[in-house]
Amino acid sequence: MNATETILLNFSEIRRRSIKLWQGISKEHLHWKPDDKAFSIIEMIRHVLEGEHLFHKIIENRGNLGTYKSPWQDLPYSDIEAELKFAEPYRKDFINMIESLSPSNLEQIRVERTEVGQSKTLGDYLNRIAYHEAVHTGQLLSYLRAANIDRPKIWD
């Protein structure tokens, strides 16, 4: 397995577990949040899905977002299935982009985000994107525990 295949496997496994978690949350709990300043459950799920698209655009532009406008900007919140369906074509584009990379691309291409003082190889940047989703999956598990809501078993 080369580096690109390993990154793809990581993205696949993280999303599989995220979806298992998300689909195990009842519609009645989607707007729960631990405090007024936190994301609600549905807001956090959208943040993950929308964030992946934003990161993809950052990669395409090697760090410069320019006049980026999120496709989620005016989309009302609905339910998990609607969120996943809306995000599906963006996820496919993102995965296709990763599949097109050679292992040398992961080391040679740099993502320069001068506004945050970040300069990373593409391989490093992709792993940080995966980590972002994994962290929010753990955060949602914590939300469910705090709200005394049953947690789906994502550790198989």
C-alpha positions as CSV (number, residue, x, y, z in Angstrom):
1,M,0.0,0.0,0.0
2,N,1.5,3.4,-1.0
3,A,1.1,6.7,0.8
4,T,-1.9,7.8,-1.3
5,E,-3.7,4.5,-0.7
6,T,-3.1,4.8,3.0
7,I,-4.5,8.4,3.1
8,L,-7.6,7.2,1.1
9,L,-8.1,4.3,3.6
10,N,-7.8,6.7,6.5
11,F,-10.4,9.1,5.0
12,S,-12.7,6.1,4.2
13,E,-12.5,4.7,7.7
14,I,-13.0,8.0,9.5
15,R,-16.1,8.9,7.3
16,R,-17.5,5.4,7.8
17,R,-17.4,5.8,11.5
18,S,-18.6,9.3,11.4
19,I,-21.7,8.2,9.4
20,K,-22.3,5.4,11.8
21,L,-22.3,7.9,14.6
22,W,-24.4,10.5,12.8
23,Q,-27.0,8.1,11.6
24,G,-27.4,6.8,15.2
25,I,-28.5,10.2,16.4
26,S,-32.3,10.7,16.5
27,K,-33.8,13.7,14.7
28,E,-35.1,15.0,18.0
29,H,-31.5,15.4,19.3
30,L,-30.0,17.1,16.3
31,H,-30.3,20.6,17.7
32,W,-28.9,19.7,21.1
33,K,-25.7,21.5,22.2
34,P,-23.9,21.7,25.5
35,D,-24.1,25.5,25.8
36,D,-25.2,28.6,23.9
37,K,-21.8,29.1,22.3
38,A,-21.3,25.6,21.0
39,F,-22.3,24.0,17.7
40,S,-25.5,22.0,17.9
41,I,-25.1,18.4,16.7
42,I,-26.4,19.1,13.2
43,E,-24.2,22.2,13.0
44,M,-21.1,20.2,13.8
45,I,-22.0,17.6,11.2
46,R,-22.4,20.3,8.6
47,H,-19.2,21.9,9.8
48,V,-17.3,18.6,9.1
49,L,-18.9,18.2,5.6
50,E,-18.6,21.8,4.6
51,G,-15.1,21.9,6.1
52,E,-13.9,19.1,3.9
53,H,-15.1,21.0,0.8
54,L,-13.3,24.2,2.1
55,F,-10.1,22.2,2.6
56,H,-10.4,20.8,-0.9
57,K,-10.7,24.3,-2.4
58,I,-7.7,25.4,-0.3
59,I,-5.7,22.5,-1.8
60,E,-6.9,23.3,-5.4
61,N,-5.7,26.8,-4.9
62,R,-2.5,25.8,-3.0
63,G,-3.7,27.9,0.0
64,N,-5.5,30.9,-1.5
65,L,-9.3,30.8,-1.2
66,G,-9.9,34.0,-3.2
67,T,-13.6,34.7,-3.5
68,Y,-14.7,31.3,-2.1
69,K,-18.5,31.0,-1.5
70,S,-19.7,27.9,0.3
71,P,-22.4,25.9,-1.4
72,W,-23.8,25.4,2.1
73,Q,-24.2,29.1,2.8
74,D,-27.9,29.4,2.3
75,L,-28.9,25.8,2.9
76,P,-31.4,25.3,5.7
77,Y,-30.7,22.5,8.2
78,S,-32.7,19.4,7.7
79,D,-31.6,15.9,8.8
80,I,-28.5,13.6,8.5
81,E,-29.5,12.0,5.2
82,A,-30.2,15.4,3.6
83,E,-26.8,16.6,4.8
84,L,-25.0,13.5,3.5
85,K,-26.8,13.7,0.1
86,F,-26.0,17.3,-0.4
87,A,-22.3,16.7,0.5
88,E,-22.0,13.6,-1.7
89,P,-20.8,15.2,-4.9
90,Y,-18.3,17.3,-3.1
91,R,-17.0,14.3,-1.3
92,K,-16.6,12.4,-4.6
93,D,-14.7,15.3,-6.1
94,F,-12.4,15.4,-3.1
95,I,-11.8,11.6,-3.1
96,N,-11.2,11.7,-6.9
97,M,-8.6,14.5,-6.4
98,I,-6.8,12.4,-3.8
99,E,-6.9,9.3,-6.1
100,S,-5.3,11.3,-8.8
101,L,-2.2,12.0,-6.7
102,S,1.0,10.2,-6.9
103,P,3.0,9.5,-3.8
104,S,5.6,12.1,-5.0
105,N,2.8,14.7,-5.2
106,L,2.2,14.3,-1.5
107,E,5.8,15.4,-0.8
108,Q,6.4,17.9,-3.6
109,I,3.1,19.9,-3.7
110,R,2.9,22.5,-0.9
111,V,-0.2,24.3,0.5
112,E,0.8,27.8,1.5
113,R,-1.8,29.5,3.8
114,T,-0.1,32.8,4.5
115,E,-3.1,34.2,6.4
116,V,-2.5,31.7,9.1
117,G,1.2,31.3,8.7
118,Q,1.0,27.7,7.5
119,S,3.1,26.0,4.9
120,K,2.6,22.2,4.6
121,T,3.3,19.4,2.2
122,L,0.1,18.1,0.6
123,G,0.5,14.8,2.4
124,D,0.7,16.6,5.7
125,Y,-2.2,18.8,4.9
126,L,-4.5,15.8,3.9
127,N,-3.7,14.1,7.2
128,R,-4.7,17.3,9.0
129,I,-8.0,17.3,7.2
130,A,-8.7,13.7,8.2
131,Y,-7.8,14.6,11.8
132,H,-10.3,17.5,11.8
133,E,-13.2,15.1,11.1
134,A,-11.9,12.5,13.7
135,V,-11.7,15.1,16.4
136,H,-15.3,16.2,15.7
137,T,-16.4,12.6,15.8
138,G,-14.9,12.3,19.3
139,Q,-16.5,15.6,20.3
140,L,-19.9,14.4,19.2
141,L,-19.5,11.2,21.2
142,S,-18.8,13.5,24.2
143,Y,-21.9,15.5,23.4
144,L,-24.0,12.4,23.5
145,R,-22.5,11.3,26.7
146,A,-23.1,14.7,28.3
147,A,-26.8,14.6,27.1
148,N,-27.2,11.1,28.3
149,I,-28.1,10.0,24.8
150,D,-27.2,6.4,23.7
151,R,-24.0,6.4,21.7
152,P,-23.7,4.2,18.6
153,K,-20.9,1.7,18.7
154,I,-18.4,2.9,16.1
155,W,-15.4,0.8,17.3
156,D,-15.8,-2.3,15.2
